[in-house]
């Protein structure tokens, strides 16, 4: 007899009570939950609850009918209602040709009544193996889709000679080997994602996935689908089963970027997944265990996170076993020139302009500049300068195109003023398109809206 498993659930539908009882007695010793029904009209209700891997379905239900058309009609309905449920048709000897036609229409197999018990068990077992293999392929495809999206993100080296960055790297070295949740604080553009990736690379989970989620860019209506996944048909655009970011990151690291932008409602949903270490896909009640190390990041200050009206405190305690604060670039001037040189060399190679250098006389002014966009602004400035360069030397005017003096001739270093000016310039540049302006500024749309409101823009 074929080796079987008790993990799988089987639904049997036949109008003959003796057939139902016989099938249940034979199959319950080998498989998981066995459910029986004598009326096919109950199928939609059964399948709506999910969880049935195999359906044993009779082909005739109305007295006097032997064509098998009822079974074919229900086969078509089952394929729409529950595409993952494999259908085995039960037929009498005279209807074998009809059953063979049904296989061409999508049935997994058929058994002839009266059946041989060993043959029945073997048929159900082989159908389950096929179902599991197909499910595995779909899951791997879904996981690969998410990983492909994440792999397109630029991987950069951490350049940090300053004492401030050396302290951060020492913290990374200590926390990485553990499974402790890490919360990274810092202004936009300070390199929070780079630190999160460094933690992952130095951890025992380095061989598994690092999954980045920009929570500031996820619409509230899609939050559960993105993080927890969904079943096919769960909503209008759910054309296939899809693993959520928690599932994809299981065994690896889940990086929750811009976590401070979550609404209180979404914070509650996230907290539930972190507490139970399990998620349920949209459209399913079945919990899926997940084991992902959580690293989070936000540009909110520690004081803002400690405000219960802004952020759930039980969630804050879950995500900040270890808390790290990245210094802004203006507080680590010793790193500015090394960063400029590193990215100038990198982009010069990328754009075929080898030999490009930063003008030595420009370095004092570049070190004094406040870099309100932090490392992200520096990277964008260098890339733009390399692309536009007409010589092999980059000067201040090449790198600081947006550096404008205040009316009194002195640089206005007020951060609030600089931030408001940058937002207005980005919105004007993109003619009011806030999505493009947000990308230019290195912000999520939600963050941009909040900052526009703060500055009265």
Secondary structure as the mmCIF struct_conf table of DSSP 4:
data_model
#
loop_
_struct_conf.conf_type_id
_struct_conf.id
_struct_conf.beg_label_comp_id
_struct_conf.beg_label_asym_id
_struct_conf.beg_label_seq_id
_struct_conf.end_label_comp_id
_struct_conf.end_label_asym_id
_struct_conf.end_label_seq_id
BEND BEND1 UNK A 6 UNK A 7
STRN STRN1 UNK A 10 UNK A 13
BEND BEND2 UNK A 15 UNK A 15
HELX_RH_AL_P HELX_RH_AL_P1 UNK A 17 UNK A 27
TURN_TY1_P TURN_TY1_P1 UNK A 28 UNK A 30
BEND BEND3 UNK A 31 UNK A 32
STRN STRN2 UNK A 34 UNK A 37
BEND BEND4 UNK A 38 UNK A 38
HELX_RH_3T_P HELX_RH_3T_P1 UNK A 40 UNK A 42
HELX_RH_AL_P HELX_RH_AL_P2 UNK A 43 UNK A 48
TURN_TY1_P TURN_TY1_P2 UNK A 49 UNK A 49
BEND BEND5 UNK A 53 UNK A 53
STRN STRN3 UNK A 54 UNK A 58
BEND BEND6 UNK A 59 UNK A 59
BEND BEND7 UNK A 62 UNK A 62
TURN_TY1_P TURN_TY1_P3 UNK A 63 UNK A 64
BEND BEND8 UNK A 67 UNK A 67
HELX_RH_AL_P HELX_RH_AL_P3 UNK A 69 UNK A 81
TURN_TY1_P TURN_TY1_P4 UNK A 83 UNK A 84
BEND BEND9 UNK A 85 UNK A 85
STRN STRN4 UNK A 86 UNK A 92
HELX_RH_3T_P HELX_RH_3T_P2 UNK A 93 UNK A 95
HELX_RH_AL_P HELX_RH_AL_P4 UNK A 96 UNK A 104
TURN_TY1_P TURN_TY1_P5 UNK A 105 UNK A 106
STRN STRN5 UNK A 109 UNK A 113
BEND BEND10 UNK A 114 UNK A 114
HELX_LH_PP_P HELX_LH_PP_P1 UNK A 115 UNK A 116
HELX_RH_AL_P HELX_RH_AL_P5 UNK A 117 UNK A 151
TURN_TY1_P TURN_TY1_P6 UNK A 152 UNK A 152
BEND BEND11 UNK A 153 UNK A 153
HELX_LH_PP_P HELX_LH_PP_P2 UNK A 154 UNK A 155
BEND BEND12 UNK A 162 UNK A 162
HELX_RH_AL_P HELX_RH_AL_P6 UNK A 163 UNK A 176
TURN_TY1_P TURN_TY1_P7 UNK A 177 UNK A 177
BEND BEND13 UNK A 178 UNK A 178
STRN STRN6 UNK A 182 UNK A 185
TURN_TY1_P TURN_TY1_P8 UNK A 188 UNK A 189
BEND BEND14 UNK A 190 UNK A 190
HELX_RH_AL_P HELX_RH_AL_P7 UNK A 192 UNK A 201
TURN_TY1_P TURN_TY1_P9 UNK A 202 UNK A 202
BEND BEND15 UNK A 203 UNK A 203
TURN_TY1_P TURN_TY1_P10 UNK A 204 UNK A 207
BEND BEND16 UNK A 208 UNK A 208
STRN STRN7 UNK A 210 UNK A 214
HELX_RH_3T_P HELX_RH_3T_P3 UNK A 215 UNK A 217
BEND BEND17 UNK A 218 UNK A 218
HELX_RH_3T_P HELX_RH_3T_P4 UNK A 220 UNK A 222
HELX_RH_AL_P HELX_RH_AL_P8 UNK A 223 UNK A 228
STRN STRN8 UNK A 229 UNK A 230
TURN_TY1_P TURN_TY1_P11 UNK A 232 UNK A 233
BEND BEND18 UNK A 234 UNK A 235
TURN_TY1_P TURN_TY1_P12 UNK A 236 UNK A 237
BEND BEND19 UNK A 240 UNK A 240
STRN STRN9 UNK A 242 UNK A 243
HELX_RH_AL_P HELX_RH_AL_P9 UNK A 245 UNK A 249
TURN_TY1_P TURN_TY1_P13 UNK A 250 UNK A 251
BEND BEND20 UNK A 252 UNK A 252
STRN STRN10 UNK A 253 UNK A 257
TURN_TY1_P TURN_TY1_P14 UNK A 258 UNK A 258
HELX_RH_3T_P HELX_RH_3T_P5 UNK A 259 UNK A 261
HELX_RH_AL_P HELX_RH_AL_P10 UNK A 264 UNK A 276
TURN_TY1_P TURN_TY1_P15 UNK A 277 UNK A 277
STRN STRN11 UNK A 278 UNK A 280
STRN STRN12 UNK A 282 UNK A 282
TURN_TY1_P TURN_TY1_P16 UNK A 283 UNK A 283
STRN STRN13 UNK A 287 UNK A 289
STRN STRN14 UNK A 293 UNK A 298
BEND BEND21 UNK A 299 UNK A 300
HELX_RH_AL_P HELX_RH_AL_P11 UNK A 302 UNK A 305
TURN_TY1_P TURN_TY1_P17 UNK A 306 UNK A 306
TURN_TY1_P TURN_TY1_P18 UNK A 308 UNK A 310
BEND BEND22 UNK A 311 UNK A 311
HELX_RH_AL_P HELX_RH_AL_P12 UNK A 313 UNK A 319
BEND BEND23 UNK A 321 UNK A 321
STRN STRN15 UNK A 322 UNK A 325
HELX_LH_PP_P HELX_LH_PP_P3 UNK A 326 UNK A 328
HELX_RH_3T_P HELX_RH_3T_P6 UNK A 329 UNK A 331
HELX_RH_3T_P HELX_RH_3T_P7 UNK A 333 UNK A 335
HELX_RH_AL_P HELX_RH_AL_P13 UNK A 336 UNK A 350
TURN_TY1_P TURN_TY1_P19 UNK A 351 UNK A 352
TURN_TY1_P TURN_TY1_P20 UNK A 354 UNK A 355
STRN STRN16 UNK A 357 UNK A 358
HELX_RH_3T_P HELX_RH_3T_P8 UNK A 360 UNK A 362
HELX_RH_AL_P HELX_RH_AL_P14 UNK A 363 UNK A 368
BEND BEND24 UNK A 369 UNK A 369
TURN_TY1_P TURN_TY1_P21 UNK A 372 UNK A 373
HELX_RH_AL_P HELX_RH_AL_P15 UNK A 374 UNK A 388
BEND BEND25 UNK A 390 UNK A 392
STRN STRN17 UNK A 393 UNK A 394
HELX_RH_AL_P HELX_RH_AL_P16 UNK A 396 UNK A 399
TURN_TY1_P TURN_TY1_P22 UNK A 401 UNK A 402
TURN_TY1_P TURN_TY1_P23 UNK A 407 UNK A 408
BEND BEND26 UNK A 409 UNK A 410
HELX_RH_AL_P HELX_RH_AL_P17 UNK A 415 UNK A 429
TURN_TY1_P TURN_TY1_P24 UNK A 430 UNK A 432
HELX_RH_AL_P HELX_RH_AL_P18 UNK A 434 UNK A 441
TURN_TY1_P TURN_TY1_P25 UNK A 442 UNK A 442
HELX_RH_AL_P HELX_RH_AL_P19 UNK A 445 UNK A 455
TURN_TY1_P TURN_TY1_P26 UNK A 456 UNK A 456
#
